[in-house]
Amino acid sequence: MTSPAPLRHKEIFPVVGLDLEHAGQVSTEVQRVLRRLGVEAEVVRRAGIVCFEGEMNIVLYTPGGRIILLVYDDRVELIFSDQGPGIPDIELARQPGYSTAPDWARELGFGSGMGLPNMEANSDRLEIRSRLGEGTVIRATLFRRRDEAAGSGGAAGA
């Protein structure tokens, strides 16, 4: 039996709701950290997409929240948590094109209904938990595909 991979890095990033001026900065910083830690370029790219979509969901739909970056030898995890209104129907929200974006967000080019689908497409595992009136927690897992890990069967849905 193998032991779980040790945590190599943990960082917490606050996200302010409706702060469009700084939206996207966390995803840029997450990519910078991952590159500095020597994470594979493909994982850095996918993590950047997942992080940007999750960050924008927090900015557009909630008063704020945080993103936690966890880096292990075998995976990267991004945990998004907010104090927003919650997601009434998670399965519907996962459908491409479904959006509850307000008109002002759509006028700015957001709200196409691709946030959660893009997060799902670029994650190996995406778990969503939400409570109406309390908020949402999303955990995205991206398995690292280093040469020695190839063929380990770590990629789900690939």
DSSP file (Angstrom, degrees, kcal/mol; ACC not computed):
  #  RESIDUE AA STRUCTURE BP1 BP2  ACC     N-H-->O    O-->H-N    N-H-->O    O-->H-N    TCO  KAPPA ALPHA  PHI   PSI    X-CA   Y-CA   Z-CA
    1    1 A M              0   0    0      0, 0.0     2,-0.3     0, 0.0     0, 0.0   0.000 360.0 360.0 360.0 129.6    0.0    0.0    0.0
    2    2 A T        -     0   0    0      1,-0.1     3,-0.1     3,-0.0     0, 0.0  -0.635 360.0-122.5 -90.0 147.4    1.4    3.4   -1.0
    3    3 A S        -     0   0    0     -2,-0.3    -1,-0.1     1,-0.1     0, 0.0  -0.518  38.5 -89.8 -83.5 155.7    1.2    6.4    1.3
    4    4 A P        -     0   0    0      0, 0.0    -1,-0.1     0, 0.0     0, 0.0  -0.287  51.0 -94.9 -63.1 149.5   -0.5    9.5    0.1
    5    5 A A        -     0   0    0      1,-0.1     2,-0.1    -3,-0.1     3,-0.0  -0.408  45.3-112.1 -64.3 137.7    1.7   12.1   -1.6
    6    6 A P        -     0   0    0      0, 0.0    67,-0.7     0, 0.0     2,-0.4  -0.405  31.0-103.2 -72.3 149.2    3.0   14.7    0.8
    7    7 A L  E     -A   72   0A   0      1,-0.2    65,-0.2    65,-0.2     3,-0.1  -0.594  36.9-179.1 -70.5 123.4    1.8   18.3    0.5
    8    8 A R  E     +     0   0A   0     63,-3.2     2,-0.3    -2,-0.4    64,-0.2   0.759  64.9   7.4 -94.4 -31.2    4.6   20.4   -1.2
    9    9 A H  E     -A   71   0A   0     62,-1.5    62,-2.6     2,-0.0     2,-0.4  -0.987  54.7-175.1-156.7 140.2    2.9   23.8   -1.3
   10   10 A K  E     +A   70   0A   0     -2,-0.3     2,-0.3    60,-0.2    60,-0.2  -0.997  11.5 168.8-137.5 133.4   -0.2   25.5    0.1
   11   11 A E  E     -A   69   0A   0     58,-2.0    58,-3.1    -2,-0.4     2,-0.5  -0.996  19.5-150.7-145.8 140.8   -1.3   29.0   -0.6
   12   12 A I  E     -A   68   0A   0     -2,-0.3    56,-0.2    56,-0.2    -2,-0.0  -0.943  10.7-168.2-115.5 129.7   -4.6   30.9    0.1
   13   13 A F  E     -A   67   0A   0     54,-3.0    54,-2.7    -2,-0.5     2,-0.2  -0.969  14.5-139.6-119.3 120.8   -5.8   33.7   -2.2
   14   14 A P  E     -A   66   0A   0      0, 0.0     2,-0.4     0, 0.0    52,-0.3  -0.519  14.5-158.6 -74.8 147.7   -8.6   36.0   -1.2
   15   15 A V  E     -A   65   0A   0     50,-2.7    50,-2.6    -2,-0.2     2,-0.5  -0.996   6.2-146.1-129.4 126.8  -11.1   37.0   -3.9
   16   16 A V  E >   -A   64   0A   0     -2,-0.4     3,-1.4    48,-0.2    48,-0.3  -0.800  22.9-118.2 -96.1 127.9  -13.2   40.1   -3.6
   17   17 A G  T 3  S+     0   0    0     46,-1.7    42,-0.2    -2,-0.5    43,-0.2  -0.340  93.1   8.3 -63.7 142.9  -16.7   40.0   -5.1
   18   18 A L  T 3  S+     0   0    0     41,-3.2     2,-1.6    44,-0.2    -1,-0.2   0.522  86.2 133.6  65.0   9.7  -17.5   42.4   -8.0
   19   19 A D    X>  +     0   0    0     -3,-1.4     3,-0.9     1,-0.2     4,-0.7  -0.564  19.4 162.2 -88.8  73.9  -13.8   43.5   -8.1
   20   20 A L  T 34  +     0   0    0     -2,-1.6     3,-0.3     1,-0.2    -1,-0.2   0.755  65.2  68.3 -66.6 -24.8  -13.5   43.4  -11.9
   21   21 A E  T 34 S+     0   0    0      1,-0.2    -1,-0.2    -3,-0.2    -2,-0.1   0.857 112.8  29.4 -63.0 -34.8  -10.4   45.5  -11.9
   22   22 A H  T X4 S+     0   0    0     -3,-0.9     3,-2.0    -6,-0.1     4,-0.3   0.387  88.4 129.4-106.4   1.7   -8.4   42.8  -10.2
   23   23 A A  T 3< S+     0   0    0     -4,-0.7    33,-0.1    -3,-0.3    29,-0.1  -0.352  71.9  27.2 -61.0 133.3  -10.3   39.8  -11.6
   24   24 A G  T 3> S+     0   0    0     27,-0.1     4,-1.6    28,-0.1    -1,-0.3   0.211  88.6 105.5  99.5 -13.7   -7.9   37.2  -13.1
   25   25 A Q  H <> S+     0   0    0     -3,-2.0     4,-2.3     1,-0.2     5,-0.2   0.868  77.3  53.5 -68.0 -35.8   -4.9   38.2  -10.9
   26   26 A V  H  > S+     0   0    0     -4,-0.3     4,-2.9     2,-0.2     5,-0.2   0.937 107.7  49.9 -65.1 -44.5   -5.2   35.0   -8.7
   27   27 A S  H  > S+     0   0    0      1,-0.2     4,-2.0     2,-0.2    -1,-0.2   0.884 110.9  50.3 -63.3 -36.0   -5.2   32.7  -11.7
   28   28 A T  H  X S+     0   0    0     -4,-1.6     4,-1.9     2,-0.2    -1,-0.2   0.919 112.5  46.7 -64.4 -43.4   -2.1   34.5  -13.0
   29   29 A E  H  X S+     0   0    0     -4,-2.3     4,-2.6     2,-0.2    -2,-0.2   0.887 108.9  54.7 -67.6 -38.7   -0.4   34.2   -9.7
   30   30 A V  H  X S+     0   0    0     -4,-2.9     4,-2.6     1,-0.2    -1,-0.2   0.925 108.9  48.5 -60.0 -44.5   -1.3   30.5   -9.4
   31   31 A Q  H  X S+     0   0    0     -4,-2.0     4,-2.4     1,-0.2    -1,-0.2   0.909 110.6  51.4 -61.9 -41.2    0.3   29.8  -12.8
   32   32 A R  H  X S+     0   0    0     -4,-1.9     4,-2.3     2,-0.2    -2,-0.2   0.926 111.4  47.1 -61.2 -45.7    3.4   31.7  -11.6
   33   33 A V  H  X S+     0   0    0     -4,-2.6     4,-1.9     2,-0.2    -2,-0.2   0.929 111.8  50.3 -62.2 -46.6    3.6   29.6   -8.4
   34   34 A L  H  <>S+     0   0    0     -4,-2.6     5,-2.5     1,-0.2     4,-0.3   0.900 111.0  48.4 -61.6 -41.5    3.1   26.3  -10.3
   35   35 A R  H ><5S+     0   0    0     -4,-2.4     3,-1.6     1,-0.2    -1,-0.2   0.928 109.9  52.4 -62.9 -43.7    5.9   27.2  -12.8
   36   36 A R  H 3<5S+     0   0    0     -4,-2.3    -1,-0.2     1,-0.3    -2,-0.2   0.848 107.9  52.3 -60.1 -34.5    8.2   28.1  -10.0
   37   37 A L  T 3<5S-     0   0    0     -4,-1.9    -1,-0.3    -5,-0.2    -2,-0.2   0.473 119.0-111.9 -82.2  -1.9    7.5   24.7   -8.3
   38   38 A G  T < 5 +     0   0    0     -3,-1.6    -3,-0.2    -4,-0.3    -2,-0.1   0.719  55.6 166.5  81.0  21.0    8.4   22.9  -11.6
   39   39 A V      < -     0   0    0     -5,-2.5    -1,-0.2    -6,-0.2     5,-0.1  -0.453  48.9 -87.9 -69.7 143.8    4.9   21.7  -12.3
   40   40 A E     >  -     0   0    0     -2,-0.1     4,-2.3     1,-0.1     3,-0.4  -0.175  33.4-121.3 -55.8 141.2    4.4   20.3  -15.8
   41   41 A A  H  > S+     0   0    0      1,-0.2     4,-2.5     2,-0.2     5,-0.2   0.847 110.8  53.3 -56.0 -40.8    3.5   23.0  -18.4
   42   42 A E  H  > S+     0   0    0      1,-0.2     4,-2.3     2,-0.2    -1,-0.2   0.883 110.3  47.4 -65.0 -38.0    0.2   21.2  -19.4
   43   43 A V  H  > S+     0   0    0     -3,-0.4     4,-2.8     2,-0.2    -2,-0.2   0.898 110.9  51.8 -69.1 -40.1   -0.9   21.1  -15.8
   44   44 A V  H  X S+     0   0    0     -4,-2.3     4,-2.1     2,-0.2    -2,-0.2   0.925 111.0  48.5 -60.4 -44.6    0.0   24.7  -15.4
   45   45 A R  H  X S+     0   0    0     -4,-2.5     4,-1.7     2,-0.2    -2,-0.2   0.943 114.6  43.7 -60.9 -49.6   -2.1   25.6  -18.5
   46   46 A R  H  X S+     0   0    0     -4,-2.3     4,-2.6     1,-0.2     5,-0.2   0.893 112.3  52.9 -65.3 -40.1   -5.1   23.6  -17.4
   47   47 A A  H  X S+     0   0    0     -4,-2.8     4,-2.9     1,-0.2    -1,-0.2   0.875 106.1  55.1 -63.1 -36.7   -4.9   24.9  -13.8
   48   48 A G  H  X S+     0   0    0     -4,-2.1     4,-2.3    -5,-0.2    -1,-0.2   0.901 109.9  45.5 -62.7 -41.0   -4.8   28.5  -15.2
   49   49 A I  H  X S+     0   0    0     -4,-1.7     4,-2.4     2,-0.2     5,-0.2   0.946 115.2  46.3 -66.2 -49.2   -8.1   27.9  -17.0
   50   50 A V  H  X S+     0   0    0     -4,-2.6     4,-2.4     1,-0.2     5,-0.2   0.926 114.9  47.6 -59.2 -45.4   -9.8   26.2  -14.1
   51   51 A C  H  X S+     0   0    0     -4,-2.9     4,-2.9    -5,-0.2     5,-0.2   0.911 110.7  50.6 -66.0 -42.6   -8.6   28.9  -11.7
   52   52 A F  H  X S+     0   0    0     -4,-2.3     4,-2.7    -5,-0.2     5,-0.2   0.935 112.2  46.9 -61.2 -46.3   -9.7   31.8  -14.0
   53   53 A E  H  X S+     0   0    0     -4,-2.4     4,-1.9     2,-0.2    -1,-0.2   0.923 115.6  45.2 -62.9 -43.9  -13.2   30.3  -14.4
   54   54 A G  H  X S+     0   0    0     -4,-2.4     4,-1.9    -5,-0.2    -1,-0.2   0.902 112.9  51.0 -65.8 -40.5  -13.6   29.7  -10.7
   55   55 A E  H  X S+     0   0    0     -4,-2.9     4,-2.6    -5,-0.2    -2,-0.2   0.921 109.9  49.4 -62.1 -44.9  -12.2   33.1   -9.8
   56   56 A M  H  X S+     0   0    0     -4,-2.7     4,-3.0     1,-0.2     5,-0.3   0.871 107.2  55.3 -65.2 -35.7  -14.6   34.8  -12.2
   57   57 A N  H  X S+     0   0    0     -4,-1.9     4,-2.1    -5,-0.2     5,-0.2   0.920 110.6  45.6 -61.6 -41.8  -17.5   32.9  -10.7
   58   58 A I  H  X S+     0   0    0     -4,-1.9     4,-1.6     2,-0.2    -2,-0.2   0.941 115.7  46.4 -64.9 -46.2  -16.6   34.2   -7.3
   59   59 A V  H  < S+     0   0    0     -4,-2.6   -41,-3.2   -42,-0.2    -2,-0.2   0.913 119.6  38.6 -62.8 -44.3  -16.1   37.8   -8.6
   60   60 A L  H  < S+     0   0    0     -4,-3.0    -1,-0.2    -5,-0.2    -2,-0.2   0.806 126.9  28.2 -80.1 -30.4  -19.3   37.9  -10.6
   61   61 A Y  H  < S+     0   0    0     -4,-2.1    -2,-0.2    -5,-0.3    -3,-0.2   0.519 112.5  47.0-114.5  -6.0  -21.8   36.0   -8.4
   62   62 A T  S  < S-     0   0    0     -4,-1.6   -44,-0.2    -5,-0.2    22,-0.1  -0.858  74.9-115.4-136.4 165.7  -20.7   36.4   -4.7
   63   63 A P  S    S-     0   0    0      0, 0.0   -46,-1.7     0, 0.0     2,-0.3   0.651  87.1 -65.7 -73.0 -13.4  -19.6   39.0   -2.2
   64   64 A G  E     +A   16   0A   0    -48,-0.3    19,-1.8    -6,-0.2     2,-0.3  -0.848  55.5 172.7 150.4 174.9  -16.2   37.2   -2.1
   65   65 A G  E     -AB  15  82A   0    -50,-2.6   -50,-2.7    -2,-0.3     2,-0.3  -0.894  28.6 -93.6-178.2-152.5  -14.4   34.1   -1.2
   66   66 A R  E     -AB  14  81A   0     15,-2.6    15,-2.5    -2,-0.3     2,-0.5  -0.989  11.2-140.7-151.5 159.0  -11.1   32.4   -1.5
   67   67 A I  E     -AB  13  80A   0    -54,-2.7   -54,-3.0    -2,-0.3     2,-0.5  -0.991  16.0-158.6-122.0 128.3   -9.0   30.1   -3.6
   68   68 A I  E     -AB  12  79A   0     11,-2.7    11,-2.5    -2,-0.5     2,-0.5  -0.933   3.7-157.2-109.5 126.3   -6.7   27.5   -2.0
   69   69 A L  E     -AB  11  78A   0    -58,-3.1   -58,-2.0    -2,-0.5     2,-0.4  -0.905  11.0-177.0-102.8 124.8   -3.9   26.1   -4.1
   70   70 A L  E     -AB  10  77A   0      7,-2.8     7,-3.0    -2,-0.5     2,-0.5  -0.990   5.1-166.2-122.6 126.4   -2.6   22.7   -2.9
   71   71 A V  E     +AB   9  76A   0    -62,-2.6   -63,-3.2    -2,-0.4   -62,-1.5  -0.961  11.6 170.7-118.8 123.9    0.4   21.1   -4.7
   72   72 A Y  E     -A    7   0A   0      3,-2.9   -65,-0.2    -2,-0.5     3,-0.1  -0.716  48.0-104.4-117.6 170.1    1.4   17.5   -4.3
   73   73 A D  S    S+     0   0    0    -67,-0.7     3,-0.1    -2,-0.2   -66,-0.1   0.832 121.2  32.7 -64.1 -31.4    3.9   15.3   -6.1
   74   74 A D  S    S+     0   0    0      1,-0.2    70,-2.2    69,-0.1     2,-0.3   0.485 126.1  10.3-107.3  -3.7    1.1   13.6   -8.0
   75   75 A R  E     - C   0 143A   0     68,-0.3    -3,-2.9    -3,-0.1     2,-0.4  -0.994  54.2-131.4-165.2 163.4   -1.6   16.3   -8.3
   76   76 A V  E     -BC  71 142A   0     66,-2.6    66,-2.9    -2,-0.3     2,-0.4  -0.989  24.7-164.2-120.8 135.0   -2.6   19.9   -8.1
   77   77 A E  E     -BC  70 141A   0     -7,-3.0    -7,-2.8    -2,-0.4     2,-0.5  -0.970   7.3-167.2-122.1 139.2   -5.9   20.8   -6.3
   78   78 A L  E     -BC  69 140A   0     62,-2.4    62,-3.0    -2,-0.4     2,-0.5  -0.993   6.3-165.8-121.7 125.3   -7.7   24.1   -6.4
   79   79 A I  E     -BC  68 139A   0    -11,-2.5   -11,-2.7    -2,-0.5     2,-0.5  -0.957   1.8-167.4-116.6 121.0  -10.5   24.7   -3.9
   80   80 A F  E     +BC  67 138A   0     58,-2.9    58,-2.6    -2,-0.5     2,-0.4  -0.918  11.1 173.9-107.6 125.8  -12.9   27.6   -4.5
   81   81 A S  E     +BC  66 137A   0    -15,-2.5   -15,-2.6    -2,-0.5     2,-0.3  -0.994   1.3 170.4-134.1 143.4  -15.1   28.7   -1.6
   82   82 A D  E     -B   65   0A   0     54,-1.8    54,-0.4    -2,-0.4   -17,-0.2  -0.919  40.5-129.7-143.9 168.4  -17.5   31.6   -1.4
   83   83 A Q        +     0   0    0    -19,-1.8    52,-0.2    -2,-0.3   -18,-0.1  -0.277  66.3 131.0-110.6  42.6  -20.2   33.1    0.7
   84   84 A G  S    S-     0   0    0    -22,-0.1   -22,-0.2    52,-0.1     3,-0.1   0.023  76.9 -81.2 -86.9-166.5  -22.6   33.5   -2.3
   85   85 A P        -     0   0    0      0, 0.0    48,-2.6     0, 0.0    49,-0.2   0.610  68.9-123.2 -74.8 -12.1  -26.2   32.6   -2.9
   86   86 A G        -     0   0    0     46,-0.3    50,-0.1    47,-0.2    46,-0.1  -0.087  26.7 -78.6  86.4 165.7  -25.4   29.0   -3.7
   87   87 A I        -     0   0    0     48,-0.3     3,-0.4     1,-0.1    45,-0.1  -0.919  32.9-160.6-107.8 115.0  -26.3   27.0   -6.8
   88   88 A P  S    S+     0   0    0      0, 0.0     2,-0.4     0, 0.0    -1,-0.1   0.869  85.4  20.4 -64.4 -37.5  -29.9   25.9   -6.9
   89   89 A D     >  -     0   0    0      1,-0.1     4,-2.4     2,-0.0     5,-0.2  -0.832  64.8-175.9-137.4  95.4  -29.4   23.1   -9.5
   90   90 A I  H  > S+     0   0    0     -2,-0.4     4,-1.5    -3,-0.4    -1,-0.1   0.892  85.4  52.4 -61.9 -42.8  -25.8   21.9   -9.8
   91   91 A E  H  4 S+     0   0    0      1,-0.2     4,-0.4     2,-0.2    -1,-0.2   0.896 111.4  46.9 -63.2 -39.2  -26.5   19.5  -12.7
   92   92 A L  H >4 S+     0   0    0      1,-0.2     3,-1.5     2,-0.2    -1,-0.2   0.909 109.3  54.5 -66.3 -41.6  -28.2   22.3  -14.7
   93   93 A A  H 3< S+     0   0    0     -4,-2.4    23,-0.3     1,-0.3    -1,-0.2   0.760 101.8  59.6 -64.6 -24.5  -25.3   24.7  -13.9
   94   94 A R  T 3< S+     0   0    0     -4,-1.5    -1,-0.3    -5,-0.2    -2,-0.2   0.606  83.8 102.7 -77.1 -11.9  -22.9   22.1  -15.3
   95   95 A Q  S X  S-     0   0    0     -3,-1.5     3,-2.0    -4,-0.4    21,-0.1  -0.568  84.4-108.2 -77.6 130.4  -24.6   22.3  -18.7
   96   96 A P  T 3  S+     0   0    0      0, 0.0    18,-0.2     0, 0.0    17,-0.1  -0.325 103.2  19.7 -56.5 132.9  -22.9   24.3  -21.4
   97   97 A G  T 3  S+     0   0    0     16,-1.9     2,-0.4     1,-0.3    17,-0.2   0.203  88.3 126.7  93.3 -15.2  -24.7   27.5  -22.1
   98   98 A Y    <   +     0   0    0     -3,-2.0     2,-0.3    15,-0.6    -1,-0.3  -0.632  33.8 163.7 -78.6 130.7  -26.7   27.6  -18.8
   99   99 A S        -     0   0    0     -2,-0.4    -6,-0.0    -3,-0.1    13,-0.0  -0.999  39.8-172.0-148.9 144.4  -26.1   31.0  -17.1
  100  100 A T        +     0   0    0     -2,-0.3    -1,-0.1    -7,-0.1    -2,-0.0   0.058  44.0 146.3-115.1  20.3  -27.7   33.0  -14.3
  101  101 A A        -     0   0    0     10,-0.2    -2,-0.1     1,-0.1   -40,-0.1  -0.282  50.8-116.8 -61.0 138.9  -25.4   36.0  -15.1
  102  102 A P    >>  -     0   0    0      0, 0.0     4,-1.9     0, 0.0     3,-0.7  -0.327  29.4-104.2 -70.2 161.3  -27.0   39.4  -14.5
  103  103 A D  H 3> S+     0   0    0      1,-0.2     4,-2.6     2,-0.2     5,-0.2   0.868 119.7  58.1 -55.2 -40.7  -27.4   41.7  -17.5
  104  104 A W  H 3> S+     0   0    0      1,-0.2     4,-0.8     2,-0.2    -1,-0.2   0.868 107.3  47.9 -62.0 -34.8  -24.5   43.9  -16.5
  105  105 A A  H <4>S+     0   0    0     -3,-0.7     5,-2.6     2,-0.2     3,-0.4   0.897 111.3  49.7 -71.8 -39.9  -22.1   40.9  -16.5
  106  106 A R  H ><5S+     0   0    0     -4,-1.9     3,-1.6     1,-0.2    -2,-0.2   0.883 105.5  57.4 -64.5 -38.1  -23.4   39.8  -20.0
  107  107 A E  H 3<5S+     0   0    0     -4,-2.6    -1,-0.2     1,-0.3    -2,-0.2   0.773 105.5  51.8 -63.4 -25.0  -22.9   43.4  -21.3
  108  108 A L  T 3<5S-     0   0    0     -4,-0.8    -1,-0.3    -3,-0.4    -2,-0.2   0.419 128.2 -99.0 -90.2   0.1  -19.2   43.0  -20.2
  109  109 A G  T < 5S+     0   0    0     -3,-1.6    -3,-0.2     1,-0.3     3,-0.2   0.516  87.7 113.4  97.0   6.0  -18.9   39.7  -22.1
  110  110 A F      < +     0   0    0     -5,-2.6    -1,-0.3     1,-0.2    -2,-0.1  -0.503  43.0  61.6 -99.7 173.6  -19.3   37.4  -19.2
  111  111 A G        +     0   0    0     -2,-0.2   -10,-0.2    -3,-0.1    -1,-0.2   0.802  49.6 141.0  85.0  28.9  -22.1   34.9  -18.5
  112  112 A S        -     0   0    0     -3,-0.2   -15,-0.1     1,-0.0   -13,-0.1   0.566  69.2-116.4 -79.6  -6.8  -21.8   32.6  -21.5
  113  113 A G  S    S+     0   0    0    -17,-0.1   -16,-1.9   -16,-0.1   -15,-0.6   0.762  88.5 107.5  79.8  24.3  -22.6   29.6  -19.3
  114  114 A M     >  +     0   0    0    -18,-0.2     4,-2.5   -17,-0.2     5,-0.2   0.374  44.9  95.0-113.7   2.3  -19.2   28.0  -20.0
  115  115 A G  H  > S+     0   0    0      2,-0.2     4,-2.1     1,-0.2     5,-0.2   0.977  93.3  33.4 -59.6 -61.4  -17.5   28.6  -16.5
  116  116 A L  H  > S+     0   0    0    -23,-0.3     4,-2.8     1,-0.2     5,-0.2   0.911 118.7  53.2 -65.3 -42.1  -18.3   25.2  -14.9
  117  117 A P  H  > S+     0   0    0      0, 0.0     4,-2.6     0, 0.0    -1,-0.2   0.908 110.9  47.6 -59.1 -39.1  -18.1   23.3  -18.2
  118  118 A N  H  X S+     0   0    0     -4,-2.5     4,-1.4     2,-0.2    -2,-0.2   0.887 111.7  50.2 -67.6 -37.6  -14.6   24.8  -18.8
  119  119 A M  H  < S+     0   0    0     -4,-2.1     4,-0.4    -5,-0.2    -1,-0.2   0.929 113.6  46.1 -63.0 -43.9  -13.6   23.9  -15.2
  120  120 A E  H >< S+     0   0    0     -4,-2.8     3,-1.0     1,-0.2    -2,-0.2   0.905 110.3  52.6 -65.7 -42.1  -14.8   20.4  -15.7
  121  121 A A  H 3< S+     0   0    0     -4,-2.6    -1,-0.2     1,-0.2    -2,-0.2   0.779 114.2  42.9 -65.7 -26.9  -13.1   20.0  -19.1
  122  122 A N  T 3< S+     0   0    0     -4,-1.4     2,-0.3    -3,-0.2    -1,-0.2   0.341 105.4  74.4-104.6   6.0   -9.8   21.0  -17.7
  123  123 A S    <   -     0   0    0     -3,-1.0    19,-0.2    -4,-0.4     3,-0.2  -0.820  67.0-145.8-111.3 154.8   -9.9   19.1  -14.4
  124  124 A D  S    S+     0   0    0     17,-2.8     2,-0.3     1,-0.4    18,-0.2   0.713  95.3  13.1 -86.1 -24.6   -9.5   15.3  -13.9
  125  125 A R  E     -D  141   0A   0     16,-1.5    16,-2.8    -3,-0.0     2,-0.4  -0.972  66.7-172.6-149.6 135.8  -12.1   15.5  -11.1
  126  126 A L  E     -D  140   0A   0     -2,-0.3     2,-0.5    14,-0.2    14,-0.2  -0.964   4.7-173.6-134.1 117.1  -14.5   18.3  -10.2
  127  127 A E  E     -D  139   0A   0     12,-2.5    12,-2.5    -2,-0.4     2,-0.5  -0.927   3.8-168.8-111.9 132.3  -16.6   18.2   -7.0
  128  128 A I  E     +D  138   0A   0     -2,-0.5     2,-0.4    10,-0.2    10,-0.2  -0.982   8.7 175.9-125.3 127.9  -19.2   20.8   -6.3
  129  129 A R  E     +D  137   0A   0      8,-2.7     8,-3.1    -2,-0.5     2,-0.3  -0.999  11.8 169.9-127.9 133.7  -21.0   21.3   -3.0
  130  130 A S  E     -D  136   0A   0     -2,-0.4     2,-0.4     6,-0.2     6,-0.2  -1.000  20.8-164.7-147.1 144.1  -23.5   24.1   -2.5
  131  131 A R  E >>  -D  135   0A   0      4,-2.5     3,-2.3    -2,-0.3     4,-2.3  -0.996  34.6-112.8-128.9 126.6  -26.1   25.3    0.0
  132  132 A L  T 34 S+     0   0    0     -2,-0.4   -46,-0.3     1,-0.3   -45,-0.0  -0.320 102.0  10.1 -58.3 132.7  -28.6   27.9   -0.9
  133  133 A G  T 34 S+     0   0    0    -48,-2.6    -1,-0.3     1,-0.1   -47,-0.2   0.385 125.8  63.9  80.0  -3.6  -28.0   31.1    1.0
  134  134 A E  T <4 S-     0   0    0     -3,-2.3     2,-0.3     1,-0.3    -2,-0.2   0.711  98.2-110.4-119.7 -38.1  -24.6   29.9    2.4
  135  135 A G  E  <  - D   0 131A   0     -4,-2.3    -4,-2.5   -52,-0.2     2,-0.3  -0.831  25.0 -79.1 134.5-173.2  -22.3   29.5   -0.6
  136  136 A T  E     - D   0 130A   0    -54,-0.4   -54,-1.8    -2,-0.3     2,-0.4  -0.959  18.6-161.4-135.1 145.5  -20.4   27.0   -2.7
  137  137 A V  E     -CD  81 129A   0     -8,-3.1    -8,-2.7    -2,-0.3     2,-0.4  -0.998  11.9-174.9-127.3 127.3  -17.3   24.9   -2.5
  138  138 A I  E     -CD  80 128A   0    -58,-2.6   -58,-2.9    -2,-0.4     2,-0.5  -0.985   6.7-164.2-122.4 130.2  -15.7   23.5   -5.6
  139  139 A R  E     -CD  79 127A   0    -12,-2.5   -12,-2.5    -2,-0.4     2,-0.5  -0.963   6.0-170.2-116.5 117.2  -12.6   21.2   -5.6
  140  140 A A  E     -CD  78 126A   0    -62,-3.0   -62,-2.4    -2,-0.5     2,-0.5  -0.917   3.3-164.6-106.8 129.1  -10.8   20.7   -8.8
  141  141 A T  E     -CD  77 125A   0    -16,-2.8   -17,-2.8    -2,-0.5   -16,-1.5  -0.955   6.3-173.7-115.8 130.9   -8.1   18.0   -9.0
  142  142 A L  E     -C   76   0A   0    -66,-2.9   -66,-2.6    -2,-0.5     2,-0.2  -0.978  19.4-140.4-123.0 116.0   -5.6   17.9  -11.8
  143  143 A F  E     -C   75   0A   0     -2,-0.5     2,-0.4   -68,-0.2   -68,-0.3  -0.547  18.0-123.0 -77.7 139.4   -3.3   14.8  -11.9
  144  144 A R        -     0   0    0    -70,-2.2     2,-0.5    -2,-0.2    10,-0.1  -0.667  17.4-156.7 -83.0 135.1    0.3   15.4  -12.7
  145  145 A R        +     0   0    0     -2,-0.4     2,-0.1     5,-0.0  -103,-0.1  -0.573  24.9 164.3-115.2  66.3    1.5   13.4  -15.7
  146  146 A R    >>  -     0   0    0     -2,-0.5     3,-1.4     1,-0.1     4,-1.0  -0.391  52.9-101.6 -77.0 162.7    5.2   13.1  -15.3
  147  147 A D  G >4 S+     0   0    0      1,-0.3     3,-0.9     2,-0.2    -1,-0.1   0.893 123.5  49.4 -52.9 -45.9    7.1   10.5  -17.3
  148  148 A E  G 34 S+     0   0    0      1,-0.2    -1,-0.3     3,-0.0    -3,-0.0   0.692 112.0  49.9 -71.0 -15.8    7.4    8.1  -14.4
  149  149 A A  G X4 S+     0   0    0     -3,-1.4     3,-1.9     2,-0.0     5,-0.3   0.536  81.8 119.2 -96.3  -7.8    3.7    8.5  -13.7
  150  150 A A  T << S+     0   0    0     -4,-1.0    -5,-0.0    -3,-0.9    -3,-0.0  -0.312  78.2  21.2 -60.2 137.1    2.6    7.8  -17.3
  151  151 A G  T 3  S+     0   0    0      1,-0.0    -1,-0.3    -6,-0.0    -2,-0.0   0.516  85.9 117.9  83.9   4.5    0.4    4.7  -17.6
  152  152 A S  S <  S-     0   0    0     -3,-1.9    -2,-0.1     1,-0.0    -1,-0.0   0.596  81.1-122.8 -79.9  -9.1   -0.6    4.9  -13.9
  153  153 A G        +     0   0    0     -4,-0.2    -3,-0.1     1,-0.0    -1,-0.0   0.720  67.5 137.5  78.5  20.3   -4.2    5.4  -14.9
  154  154 A G        +     0   0    0     -5,-0.3     2,-0.6   -10,-0.1   -11,-0.1   0.698  40.2  92.4 -74.8 -19.5   -4.5    8.6  -13.0
  155  155 A A        -     0   0    0    -13,-0.1     2,-0.5     2,-0.0     3,-0.4  -0.652  62.4-157.8 -83.8 120.8   -6.4   10.5  -15.7
  156  156 A A  S    S+     0   0    0     -2,-0.6   -13,-0.1     1,-0.2    -2,-0.1  -0.812  74.3   3.4 -95.1 134.3  -10.1   10.3  -15.2
  157  157 A G              0   0    0     -2,-0.5    -1,-0.2     1,-0.1   -32,-0.0   0.598 360.0 360.0  73.9  11.3  -12.3   10.9  -18.2
  158  158 A A              0   0    0     -3,-0.4    -2,-0.1   -34,-0.1    -1,-0.1   0.471 360.0 360.0 -89.2 360.0   -9.4   11.3  -20.6
